[in-house]
Amino acid sequence: MLRALSETHLLAVFDALLALPRAMGDAHVHAGLGIRKLHASGIWEARVGLGLRIVFTLEAELLTLVRVGSHDEIRRFLRQV
């Protein structure tokens, strides 16, 4: 999905990824990104603007990008988890 994104969307995804570590400990930033835990296995989601979502895992000091997609694409992905 990343290859299909415009440069503007790629930059927005990159900015959101950089903001995630600080956002996890700051409720105001956290709310802006719409961070929420999606699955008991440790899968989280954050918003990138209105149309994109980032799915990631978070372990101690490691944040791993799992998927980037629209709301519907992420819902389909989560059905497979």
ABEGO torsion letter per residue (X at the ends): XAAABBAAAAAAAAAAAAAAAAAAABAAAAAAAGBBBABAAGBBBBBBEAABBBBBBBBEABBBBABBBBAAAAAAAAAAX
